[in-house]
């Protein structure tokens, strides 16, 4: 089969392309911006890439056009496909029909932590010898790739772990992507308002999450964060599967919880201690991610103690407080945080580490962030930013392209906040403020204008 993918350089569609190529299909694709690192990964798989959406790509005559959700009506190639009556489908639908049948699908959903928890779960299953397939919206460092088919010999449950996004499927299918996956094991990590460009309110997202719950069979398992009120409302709408809650603050039957510091903590189920996890990840949020992964892996037969041992060797995901370098005594990190809650969680985790560190390692936190998502650009969460950034000693905001006043939103932080209209201007302000021992955390779900390299070059030149 020859498939031509529209929007191939997105993390989901790029991963789908890799799976299709591994399965033996001929794969080509196009995107408005064909750029590294995804373009390099795809070309390494012998996938031909085309810049732009010109209508003449119809002449490729693939068996099917697979359409990403970045494509809208008015796109010249999509209009040509519709006019010609050519066969087309969405990425999630193609995956559901061509890759997932016969697999034990483990889907990880939630506003935050999807990528990390999906990676943890895939790694636990890998260390257990299950050779899972997976599709992750990032690059797990333990695997070095974002997607693979996994075991194909039919032995065992043939698990497939997928990051289950609530964003819409395509311009012609406004359901959330995750309703296509039909999981037997579904993790519901947490639920907050996001994606203001497609959801009117939190209740609308809860409705989509309940659509996911409806697809889990009676023999399936829902792994649910016990602390999240929105998820409890989702379950109250109806539930037909086993529910295993995690993160409870008190021990209770059927619930997993953790106690202790993230670097070494006990995992408990009821009154039974089932695992001891020792690792280098920061923050209570990663404890919760681990609990979810352990509970999901148990559903396919992995003993929690073995799961805990596997997590001791888990190396996290790229762009999760990833140290990009050090120059002039200043450390520069890259982090994917782009929602106020995620920003706060990232900074809190680093603050806890620094507060317990030796004096030579401790230092100030300089938070640098880019409000880049559609939700943030619309200003829906601007009022939450001072709360999100309060753990930082200084906060720097890139205000270019915003329809709201970033300086006004950050006014409660006073002199702690700095706003600049361009990345280069922001770099100048950071370089002027940074001093040896500081930790500069750059947070965005995009490339952020290569700010990490610019900072490191500037720090090195400063000497």
C-alpha positions in Angstrom: 0.0 0.0 0.0 1.2 3.5 -0.8 0.1 6.2 1.6 0.7 9.9 1.3 0.5 11.7 4.6 -0.6 15.4 4.9 1.1 17.0 7.9 3.8 14.4 8.2 6.2 16.4 10.4 3.9 16.5 13.4 4.9 14.1 16.2 1.9 11.9 15.8 1.8 11.8 12.0 5.6 11.4 11.9 5.3 8.4 14.3 2.5 7.0 12.2 4.7 7.3 9.1 7.5 5.3 10.8 5.1 2.6 11.7 3.7 2.4 8.2 7.2 2.2 6.7 8.2 -0.6 9.2 5.1 -2.5 8.2 6.3 -2.5 4.6 4.1 0.2 3.1 5.4 2.8 0.7 5.2 6.2 2.5 5.5 9.7 1.2 4.4 12.9 2.8 4.1 16.7 2.8 4.0 19.5 5.3 4.1 23.3 5.3 7.5 23.2 7.1 9.7 20.2 6.5 12.4 20.7 9.1 14.7 18.7 11.5 14.6 16.7 13.6 11.5 14.9 12.2 12.5 15.5 8.6 15.9 13.8 9.3 14.2 10.9 11.0 11.8 10.4 8.1 14.4 10.6 5.4 16.5 8.1 7.3 13.5 5.7 6.8 13.5 6.4 3.0 10.4 8.5 3.2 10.1 11.1 0.5 9.1 14.5 1.8 7.5 17.4 -0.1 7.5 21.0 1.1 4.0 22.5 1.0 0.6 21.3 -0.1 0.5 21.8 -3.8 -2.4 20.2 -5.7 -0.1 18.5 -8.1 0.7 15.9 -5.4 -2.5 14.3 -6.5 -0.5 12.9 -9.4 1.3 10.6 -6.9 -1.9 8.4 -6.9 -1.4 6.8 -3.5 -3.8 4.1 -2.3 -5.0 6.5 0.3 -4.2 10.1 1.6 -3.8 10.1 5.4 -4.9 13.6 6.6 -3.4 15.2 9.8 -5.5 17.6 11.9 -3.3 20.6 10.8 -5.1 20.4 7.4 -8.2 22.6 7.0 -10.6 23.3 4.2 -9.0 25.6 1.7 -5.8 23.6 1.7 -5.0 23.3 -2.0 -4.1 19.6 -1.9 -7.1 18.7 0.3 -9.4 20.6 -2.1 -7.9 18.7 -5.0 -8.4 15.4 -3.2 -12.1 16.2 -2.5 -12.7 17.4 -6.1 -11.1 14.2 -7.5 -13.0 11.9 -5.1 -9.8 10.3 -4.0 -9.7 8.1 -1.0 -8.7 9.7 2.2 -8.8 9.0 5.9 -7.5 10.4 9.2 -4.3 9.4 10.9 -6.0 7.9 14.0 -8.5 6.0 11.8 -5.7 4.6 9.6 -3.8 3.5 12.7 -6.9 1.8 14.1 -7.5 -0.1 10.9 -4.0 -1.0 9.9 -1.9 -1.4 13.1 -4.0 -1.9 16.2 -6.3 -4.9 15.3 -5.3 -7.9 17.4 -3.2 -5.9 19.8 -3.7 -5.3 23.5 -3.9 -1.5 23.3 -2.8 0.5 26.4 -3.8 4.1 25.9 -2.5 6.9 28.1 -4.7 10.0 28.3 -4.6 13.2 30.3 -3.8 16.9 30.1 -0.3 16.4 31.5 2.2 13.6 31.6 1.0 11.6 28.6 4.3 11.4 26.9 6.3 10.6 30.1 3.8 8.0 31.3 3.5 6.3 27.9 7.3 6.1 27.7 7.5 4.6 31.2 4.8 2.0 30.4 6.6 1.0 27.1 9.9 0.7 29.0 8.4 -1.4 31.8 6.9 -3.8 29.1 10.2 -3.8 27.2 12.1 -4.9 30.3 9.5 -7.5 31.0 10.2 -9.1 27.6 6.9 -8.2 26.0 8.6 -6.3 23.1 5.7 -3.7 22.9 4.8 -1.6 20.0 4.4 2.1 20.8 3.6 5.5 19.5 4.8 8.4 21.7 4.5 12.1 21.2 8.2 12.6 22.0 11.4 10.6 21.9 11.9 8.2 24.9 15.6 8.2 25.7 15.5 4.5 26.4 14.4 3.7 22.9 15.7 6.6 20.8 12.7 6.5 18.5 9.1 7.7 19.0 7.3 4.7 17.4 7.8 1.0 16.5 5.5 -1.9 15.7 6.9 -4.3 18.4 6.2 -8.0 18.6 4.6 -9.5 15.5 4.9 -13.3 16.2 1.5 -13.5 17.9 3.0 -14.8 21.2 1.5 -13.3 24.3 -0.7 -10.2 24.4 1.2 -8.3 21.7 0.9 -5.0 23.6 0.8 -1.6 21.9 1.2 1.5 24.0 -0.1 4.8 22.6 -0.2 8.3 23.8 -3.9 9.1 23.6 -4.5 12.7 22.7 -7.8 14.5 23.3 -7.3 16.9 20.4 -9.6 16.5 17.4 -9.0 13.9 14.8 -9.3 15.8 11.5 -11.3 18.6 9.9 -13.9 16.0 8.9 -13.9 14.1 12.3 -14.2 16.4 15.3 -14.0 13.5 17.8 -10.9 13.2 20.0 -8.1 11.1 18.5 -8.3 8.6 21.4 -11.8 7.3 20.6 -10.3 5.5 17.6 -7.9 3.4 19.6 -10.3 1.0 21.5 -7.9 0.3 24.4 -8.2 -2.7 26.8 -6.2 -0.7 29.3 -6.8 3.1 29.6 -4.8 5.5 31.8 -6.6 8.7 32.8 -3.8 10.7 34.2 -5.5 14.1 35.0 -7.9 16.5 33.3 -7.8 20.3 33.1 -9.1 22.8 30.6 -6.9 23.1 27.5 -7.3 23.4 23.7 -9.5 26.5 23.9 -9.5 26.6 20.1 -11.7 23.4 19.9 -13.3 23.0 23.4 -15.7 25.6 24.9 -15.1 24.5 28.5 -13.9 21.7 30.8 -17.3 20.0 30.5 -16.8 19.5 26.8 -13.4 17.8 27.4 -14.9 15.6 30.1 -17.5 14.5 27.6 -14.8 13.3 25.2 -13.0 11.5 28.0 -16.3 9.7 28.7 -16.4 8.7 25.1 -13.1 7.0 25.7 -14.4 5.3 28.8 -17.3 3.9 26.8 -14.9 2.1 24.4 -13.1 0.1 27.2 -14.5 -3.5 27.4 -15.8 -5.1 30.6 -12.6 -7.2 30.8 -10.6 -4.0 30.5 -9.1 -1.7 33.1 -9.3 2.0 33.8 -6.3 3.4 35.7 -7.5 6.7 37.1 -5.9 9.5 39.2 -7.8 9.4 42.5 -7.0 13.1 43.2 -8.5 14.5 40.0 -12.1 15.8 40.5 -12.8 16.1 36.8 -11.9 12.4 36.2 -14.3 11.4 39.0 -17.1 13.3 37.2 -16.1 11.4 34.0 -16.6 8.1 35.8 -19.8 9.2 37.3 -21.3 9.5 33.8 -21.0 5.7 33.6 -18.3 3.0 33.8 -18.3 -0.6 32.7 -14.8 -1.8 33.4 -12.5 -2.5 36.4 -11.2 0.8 37.9 -7.9 0.9 39.7 -7.2 4.3 41.2 -3.7 5.6 41.9 -2.3 8.5 43.9 -4.7 8.2 46.9 -3.6 10.2 49.9 -4.8 7.4 52.2 -4.4 3.7 51.7 -7.5 2.0 50.4 -8.3 -1.3 48.7 -7.8 -1.1 44.9 -5.7 2.1 45.1 -2.0 2.7 44.4 -0.1 5.4 46.2 3.5 6.4 46.7 5.3 7.7 49.8 8.7 9.1 50.2 10.9 11.3 48.0 10.8 10.9 44.2 14.4 9.7 44.1 13.4 6.7 46.3 9.8 5.8 47.0 7.6 2.9 48.1 4.6 2.0 46.0 1.8 0.6 48.0 -1.5 -1.1 47.1 -3.8 -1.3 50.0 -1.6 -2.4 53.0 0.8 -4.4 50.7 4.1 -2.8 49.7 4.6 -4.0 46.1 7.6 -2.1 44.8 10.5 0.1 45.7 11.5 2.6 43.0 14.8 4.4 43.0 15.5 6.9 40.2 16.7 10.4 39.3 13.4 11.9 38.1 12.1 15.0 39.9 8.7 15.9 41.3 5.6 14.3 42.7 4.0 14.4 39.3 6.5 11.8 38.1 5.6 9.6 41.1 2.0 9.7 39.9 3.1 9.0 36.3 5.0 6.0 37.6 2.1 4.7 39.6 -0.1 4.9 36.5 2.4 3.0 34.4 2.9 0.3 37.1 -0.9 -0.2 37.4 -1.3 -0.4 33.6 1.5 -2.8 33.2 0.1 -5.1 35.9 -3.0 -5.5 33.6 -0.8 -7.3 31.1 0.9 -9.5 33.7 3.9 -7.5 34.8 4.5 -7.8 38.5 4.7 -4.4 40.2 8.1 -5.2 41.7 9.5 -5.9 38.3 7.9 -2.7 37.0 9.6 -0.8 39.8 12.9 -2.3 39.0 12.5 -1.3 35.3 11.7 2.3 36.3 15.1 2.5 38.1 16.6 2.4 34.6 14.1 4.8 33.0 15.9 7.7 31.3 12.9 10.0 30.7 12.0 11.7 27.5 13.7 14.4 25.5 12.6 17.9 26.4 11.6 17.0 30.0 13.9 19.3 32.0 16.6 18.2 29.6 20.0 19.8 30.3 21.1 21.3 27.0 24.5 22.6 28.3 26.4 24.7 30.7 28.4 27.8 30.0 29.9 30.4 32.3 28.7 28.4 35.3 25.0 28.7 34.1 23.0 25.6 33.3 20.4 25.8 30.4 17.5 23.4 30.3 14.8 22.6 27.7 11.3 21.7 28.9 8.1 21.0 27.0 5.9 22.7 29.7 3.3 24.9 28.0 0.3 24.9 30.3 0.4 26.9 33.6 0.0 23.7 35.7 2.9 22.0 33.8 5.1 25.1 34.2 4.4 25.2 38.0 5.1 21.4 38.3 8.4 21.7 36.4 9.7 24.6 38.5 8.5 23.0 41.7 10.4 19.8 40.9 13.6 21.7 40.2 13.1 23.9 43.3 12.8 20.8 45.5 16.0 19.4 44.0 17.9 22.6 44.5 16.7 23.0 48.1 18.1 19.6 49.0 21.3 20.0 46.9 24.8 20.8 48.1 25.6 24.5 48.2 27.7 24.3 45.0 24.8 22.9 43.0 22.0 25.2 44.4 21.3 28.5 42.7 18.6 30.7 41.3 15.9 29.5 38.9 15.4 31.7 35.8 12.1 30.6 34.1 11.9 31.5 30.4 8.6 30.7 28.7 6.8 31.1 25.4 3.0 31.2 25.3 2.8 29.3 22.0 -0.2 27.0 22.2 -3.5 28.2 20.7 -5.0 28.2 24.2 -2.2 30.4 25.6 -2.2 32.7 22.5 -5.9 33.3 23.1 -5.1 34.5 26.7 -7.4 32.0 28.4 -4.8 31.2 31.1 -2.9 34.4 31.3 -4.2 35.0 34.9 -2.7 31.8 36.0 0.9 32.6 35.0 1.9 34.4 38.2 0.8 31.4 40.2 2.7 29.1 37.7 5.9 31.0 37.9 6.1 31.8 41.6 8.8 29.2 42.3 11.2 31.1 39.9 13.5 33.8 41.1 13.1 35.6 37.8 10.6 35.0 34.9 11.2 35.9 31.3 8.3 35.9 28.8 8.4 36.0 25.0 5.4 38.2 24.2 5.6 38.2 20.4 2.4 37.4 18.5 0.1 37.5 21.6 -3.3 39.1 21.5 -3.1 40.0 25.2 -0.8 42.1 27.4 1.8 39.8 28.9 3.3 42.6 31.0 0.0 43.3 32.6 -0.7 39.6 33.2 2.7 39.2 35.0 2.4 42.5 36.9 1.7 40.6 40.2 5.3 39.3 40.0 6.7 42.9 40.0 10.4 43.1 39.2 10.6 39.4 39.2 9.1 39.4 35.6 10.6 40.5 32.4 8.8 40.7 29.0 10.4 41.0 25.6 8.8 41.1 22.1 11.4 38.9 20.3 13.5 35.9 21.2 16.8 37.9 20.6 15.6 40.7 22.9 14.7 38.1 25.5 18.2 36.5 25.2 19.8 39.9 25.9 17.8 40.4 29.0 18.6 36.8 30.3 22.3 37.2 29.6 22.2 40.5 31.5 20.6 38.9 34.5 22.2 35.4 34.6 25.1 34.7 37.0 27.2 31.7 37.8 25.2 29.0 39.6 21.9 29.9 38.0 19.5 27.4 36.3 17.8 28.7 33.2 14.7 26.7 32.3 13.3 27.4 28.8 9.7 26.2 28.4 7.8 25.9 25.2 6.1 23.2 23.0 8.0 24.6 20.0 11.6 25.3 19.0 11.5 28.7 20.8 13.7 30.3 18.2 16.7 28.1 19.1 16.9 30.1 22.3 19.0 27.3 24.1 21.9 27.6 21.6 21.7 31.4 21.6 21.9 31.5 25.4 24.8 29.0 25.6 26.7 30.8 22.9 26.1 34.1 24.7 27.1 32.8 28.0 30.3 31.3 26.6 31.2 34.5 24.8 30.6 36.4 28.0 33.2 34.2 29.7 
